[in-house]
Amino acid sequence: MKIYKAKNLGFCFGVERAIEITKRAVSKFKKSHSGLENSKGANLGEKIYIIGDLVHNERVSEEIQRMGVKKVKDIDSIPSGAALLIKAHGVPQKLYSEAKRKNINIIDATCPKVTQIHKKVKNLEEKGYQIIIVGDRNHEETIGILGNTKKGIVVEKETDLKKIKHKIKKKVAIVVQSTQNIDDVAKIIYRLSKIAKELFFINTICEETEKRQKEVKELAKKCEAILVIGSKKSANTTRLYRISKKINDNTFFVTKPELPQNIKRFKTVGIIGGASTPLSLLEEVYKKLK
């Protein structure tokens, strides 16, 4: 068997940065509260909270919780004076306001590229544009972008345009969830250009996403089988799988260091991971293949 590893592997800049911010915050917090306990006897290191997951990977989430960061469902579960770690996908603007009102400190690990999208939608809305976000409706990043607009609209797929056609104004600005597939986005933009009189598009797809999507297409053509490694919660990893599957039916989603059955029948196998897939997991799969 010949194994082809993608060139772009491991964490992207945004994920790496979010994890580093978390480590520094936990270290700083534990040093400042060394040897201290609260009135209930719990270690004060647990007073850093996160709503949801820092990034979409189970292995990373488990590591974050082992550090002492406590995962909760909402801001009401966070006591006054504690710290809220903002996940890499970003959050709606109202969460910052609620944190301030409740005297909750913010540790912001939002990916800078996502922060830029938030700034752009605010700016464009002020200029009179109607904001349309092309993205997965229930994804945290899309929810965060929408929550930084006043009257933004989410378009997940082409068919959504039929339902919202009457809501679309003459002057429209389009931004994109950073892990989308540009080919799918282009189809939506074309349809929107037939509806809106003025259309302003900003390609906010992350360069790292585009690199990996391009590479998975090349690997899918080159190899007999493809292993896409990462979490099924991860939008960018799932998208890599879908892109590869369209080209090569022998595409497998690998979430653990376990190989698909009958993998030995393939002479050439390509492996690639999502932007939130730890290099350690990729190496474990690679060693098993070897």
C-alpha positions as CSV (number, residue, x, y, z in Angstrom):
1,M,0.0,0.0,0.0
2,K,1.2,3.5,-0.8
3,I,0.0,6.2,1.5
4,Y,-0.4,9.9,0.5
5,K,-0.6,12.4,3.3
6,A,-2.1,15.8,2.6
7,K,0.3,18.7,2.9
8,N,-2.1,20.7,5.0
9,L,-2.6,18.7,8.2
10,G,-3.1,19.5,11.9
11,F,-4.8,22.5,13.4
12,C,-5.4,25.7,11.4
13,F,-4.2,29.0,12.8
14,G,-7.5,29.8,14.4
15,V,-7.8,26.5,16.3
16,E,-4.2,26.6,17.4
17,R,-4.6,30.1,18.7
18,A,-7.8,29.3,20.6
19,I,-6.1,26.3,22.3
20,E,-3.1,28.5,23.2
21,I,-5.3,31.2,24.6
22,T,-7.1,28.6,26.8
23,K,-3.8,27.1,28.1
24,R,-2.5,30.6,29.0
25,A,-5.7,31.6,30.7
26,V,-5.9,28.3,32.7
27,S,-2.2,28.6,33.7
28,K,-2.6,32.2,34.8
29,F,-5.8,31.5,36.7
30,K,-4.4,28.6,38.6
31,K,-1.2,30.5,39.5
32,S,-3.2,33.4,40.9
33,H,-5.4,31.0,42.9
34,S,-2.7,28.5,43.9
35,G,-3.7,26.6,47.0
36,L,-7.0,28.4,47.4
37,E,-10.4,26.9,47.5
38,N,-13.9,28.4,47.4
39,S,-16.4,28.1,50.2
40,K,-17.7,24.8,48.8
41,G,-14.2,23.2,48.6
42,A,-14.0,23.2,44.8
43,N,-10.8,24.2,43.1
44,L,-11.1,27.7,41.8
45,G,-9.5,26.6,38.6
46,E,-13.0,25.4,37.6
47,K,-14.1,29.0,37.5
48,I,-13.3,29.3,33.8
49,Y,-16.5,28.3,31.8
50,I,-17.3,27.7,28.2
51,I,-20.6,27.5,26.5
52,G,-20.4,24.6,24.0
53,D,-17.1,23.4,22.6
54,L,-13.9,25.5,21.9
55,V,-13.6,23.7,18.5
56,H,-15.5,20.8,17.0
57,N,-13.3,17.9,18.0
58,E,-14.0,15.5,20.8
59,R,-10.4,14.9,21.7
60,V,-9.7,18.7,22.0
61,S,-12.9,19.2,24.0
62,E,-11.9,16.5,26.5
63,E,-8.4,18.1,26.8
64,I,-10.0,21.5,27.5
65,Q,-12.2,20.0,30.3
66,R,-9.2,18.2,31.8
67,M,-7.5,21.5,32.1
68,G,-10.3,22.6,34.4
69,V,-12.5,24.6,32.0
70,K,-16.2,23.8,32.8
71,K,-18.6,23.3,30.0
72,V,-22.1,24.7,30.5
73,K,-25.2,25.2,28.3
74,D,-25.8,28.9,28.8
75,I,-24.6,32.1,30.5
76,D,-27.2,31.7,33.3
77,S,-25.1,28.7,34.5
78,I,-22.0,30.9,35.0
79,P,-21.7,32.7,38.4
80,S,-20.8,36.4,38.7
81,G,-17.1,37.1,38.8
82,A,-16.2,34.0,36.9
83,A,-14.6,33.9,33.4
84,L,-16.3,32.9,30.1
85,L,-14.1,31.4,27.4
86,I,-15.5,32.4,24.0
87,K,-15.1,29.5,21.5
88,A,-13.2,29.8,18.2
89,H,-16.4,30.0,16.1
90,G,-17.5,33.3,17.8
91,V,-20.8,34.2,19.4
92,P,-23.6,36.7,19.0
93,Q,-22.9,40.3,20.2
94,K,-25.6,40.0,22.9
95,L,-23.6,37.4,24.8
96,Y,-20.9,40.0,25.4
97,S,-23.5,42.4,26.7
98,E,-25.0,39.7,29.0
99,A,-21.5,38.8,30.4
100,K,-20.8,42.5,31.2
101,R,-24.2,42.8,32.9
102,K,-23.5,39.7,35.0
103,N,-19.9,40.8,35.8
104,I,-18.5,37.9,33.9
105,N,-14.9,38.3,32.5
106,I,-14.4,37.5,28.9
107,I,-11.5,35.3,27.5
108,D,-12.0,35.7,23.8
109,A,-10.7,32.9,21.6
110,T,-12.7,33.8,18.5
111,C,-10.8,33.1,15.4
112,P,-9.5,36.5,14.0
113,K,-11.0,35.7,10.6
114,V,-14.4,35.2,12.2
115,T,-14.0,38.4,14.1
116,Q,-13.4,40.2,10.8
117,I,-16.6,38.8,9.4
118,H,-18.5,40.2,12.4
119,K,-16.9,43.7,11.8
120,K,-17.7,43.5,8.1
121,V,-21.4,42.7,8.6
122,K,-21.8,45.5,11.1
123,N,-20.1,48.0,8.8
124,L,-22.1,46.9,5.7
125,E,-25.4,47.0,7.6
126,E,-24.6,50.6,8.7
127,K,-24.1,51.5,5.0
128,G,-27.6,50.3,4.2
129,Y,-26.9,46.8,2.9
130,Q,-29.2,43.8,3.7
131,I,-26.8,41.1,5.1
132,I,-27.2,37.6,3.7
133,I,-25.0,34.9,5.3
134,V,-24.3,31.8,3.3
135,G,-23.8,29.1,5.8
136,D,-25.1,26.1,7.8
137,R,-28.1,27.5,9.7
138,N,-27.4,25.7,13.0
139,H,-23.6,26.0,13.0
140,E,-22.2,28.1,15.9
141,E,-20.2,30.3,13.5
142,T,-23.3,31.2,11.4
143,I,-25.3,31.8,14.5
144,G,-22.5,34.1,15.8
145,I,-22.4,36.1,12.5
146,L,-26.2,36.4,12.4
147,G,-26.0,37.6,16.0
148,N,-23.8,40.5,15.0
149,T,-26.4,41.8,12.5
150,K,-29.8,43.5,13.1
151,K,-31.8,41.9,10.3
152,G,-29.4,39.3,8.7
153,I,-30.8,36.4,6.7
154,V,-29.2,32.9,6.5
155,V,-29.2,31.0,3.2
156,E,-28.1,27.4,3.6
157,K,-28.8,26.1,0.1
158,E,-30.2,27.3,-3.3
159,T,-33.7,26.1,-2.5
160,D,-33.9,28.5,0.5
161,L,-34.0,31.5,-1.9
162,K,-37.5,30.5,-3.1
163,K,-38.8,30.9,0.5
164,I,-37.1,34.2,1.2
165,K,-37.3,35.9,-2.2
166,H,-40.0,38.3,-1.1
167,K,-37.7,39.4,1.9
168,I,-34.7,40.3,-0.2
169,K,-34.1,44.0,-0.7
170,K,-32.5,45.8,-3.7
171,K,-29.2,46.3,-2.0
172,V,-27.6,43.1,-0.7
173,A,-24.2,42.2,0.8
174,I,-23.2,38.5,1.0
175,V,-20.7,37.0,3.5
176,V,-19.9,33.3,3.9
177,Q,-19.4,31.0,6.8
178,S,-15.6,30.5,6.7
179,T,-15.7,26.7,6.1
180,Q,-18.2,26.6,3.1
181,N,-17.5,25.1,-0.3
182,I,-17.0,28.0,-2.8
183,D,-18.6,25.9,-5.6
184,D,-21.9,25.8,-3.6
185,V,-21.6,29.4,-2.6
186,A,-21.2,30.5,-6.3
187,K,-24.5,28.9,-7.2
188,I,-26.3,30.8,-4.5
189,I,-24.6,34.1,-5.5
190,Y,-25.7,33.5,-9.1
191,R,-29.3,33.1,-8.1
192,L,-29.2,36.1,-5.8
193,S,-27.8,38.2,-8.7
194,K,-31.1,37.6,-10.5
195,I,-33.1,38.9,-7.5
196,A,-31.1,41.9,-6.0
197,K,-30.4,45.0,-8.1
198,E,-27.1,45.7,-6.2
199,L,-25.1,42.8,-4.9
200,F,-21.8,43.1,-2.9
201,F,-20.0,39.8,-2.2
202,I,-17.1,39.3,0.2
203,N,-15.4,36.0,0.0
204,T,-15.0,35.2,3.7
205,I,-14.1,31.5,3.2
206,C,-10.9,30.9,5.1
207,E,-7.7,30.3,3.0
208,E,-7.0,27.2,5.0
209,T,-10.4,25.8,4.1
210,E,-9.8,26.5,0.4
211,K,-6.4,24.8,0.5
212,R,-7.7,21.6,2.1
213,Q,-10.7,21.5,-0.2
214,K,-8.5,21.8,-3.2
215,E,-6.1,19.1,-1.9
216,V,-8.9,16.6,-1.1
217,K,-10.1,16.9,-4.7
218,E,-6.6,16.1,-6.0
219,L,-6.2,13.2,-3.6
220,A,-9.6,11.8,-4.4
221,K,-8.6,11.6,-8.1
222,K,-5.1,10.2,-7.4
223,C,-5.9,7.5,-4.8
224,E,-8.1,4.4,-4.7
225,A,-9.4,5.3,-1.3
226,I,-9.5,8.4,0.9
227,L,-9.6,8.7,4.7
228,V,-11.1,12.0,6.0
229,I,-10.1,12.2,9.7
230,G,-11.8,14.3,12.3
231,S,-15.1,14.8,14.0
232,K,-18.6,14.6,12.4
233,K,-19.4,17.8,14.4
234,S,-16.8,19.7,12.4
235,A,-18.3,21.5,9.4
236,N,-15.1,21.8,7.5
237,T,-14.2,18.1,8.0
238,T,-17.7,17.0,7.0
239,R,-17.4,19.2,3.9
240,L,-14.0,17.6,3.0
241,Y,-15.7,14.2,3.2
242,R,-18.6,15.3,0.9
243,I,-16.3,16.8,-1.7
244,S,-14.2,13.6,-1.8
245,K,-17.2,11.3,-1.8
246,K,-18.5,13.0,-5.0
247,I,-15.3,12.2,-6.8
248,N,-14.3,8.9,-5.1
249,D,-16.9,6.6,-3.7
250,N,-14.2,4.9,-1.6
251,T,-14.1,7.8,0.8
252,F,-14.3,7.0,4.5
253,F,-15.0,9.2,7.5
254,V,-12.6,8.3,10.3
255,T,-13.4,9.7,13.8
256,K,-11.1,7.4,15.9
257,P,-7.7,5.8,15.3
258,E,-9.5,2.8,13.8
259,L,-9.3,1.8,10.2
260,P,-12.3,1.0,7.9
261,Q,-12.9,-2.7,7.2
262,N,-11.2,-4.2,4.1
263,I,-8.9,-1.1,3.8
264,K,-6.1,-3.6,2.8
265,R,-7.7,-4.1,-0.6
266,F,-6.6,-0.6,-1.7
267,K,-3.1,-0.1,-3.1
268,T,-3.2,3.7,-2.7
269,V,-4.8,5.6,0.2
270,G,-4.9,9.3,0.8
271,I,-5.4,10.8,4.3
272,I,-6.5,14.3,5.2
273,G,-7.9,15.9,8.3
274,G,-10.1,18.9,9.1
275,A,-8.8,22.1,10.6
276,S,-9.7,21.0,14.1
277,T,-8.3,17.5,13.8
278,P,-5.3,17.0,16.2
279,L,-2.1,16.0,14.5
280,S,-1.8,13.2,17.1
281,L,-5.0,11.5,15.7
282,L,-3.8,11.8,12.1
283,E,-0.4,10.2,13.1
284,E,-2.2,7.4,14.9
285,V,-4.3,6.6,11.8
286,Y,-1.2,6.9,9.6
287,K,0.8,4.4,11.8
288,K,-2.0,1.9,11.7
289,L,-2.1,2.1,7.9
290,K,1.7,1.6,7.8
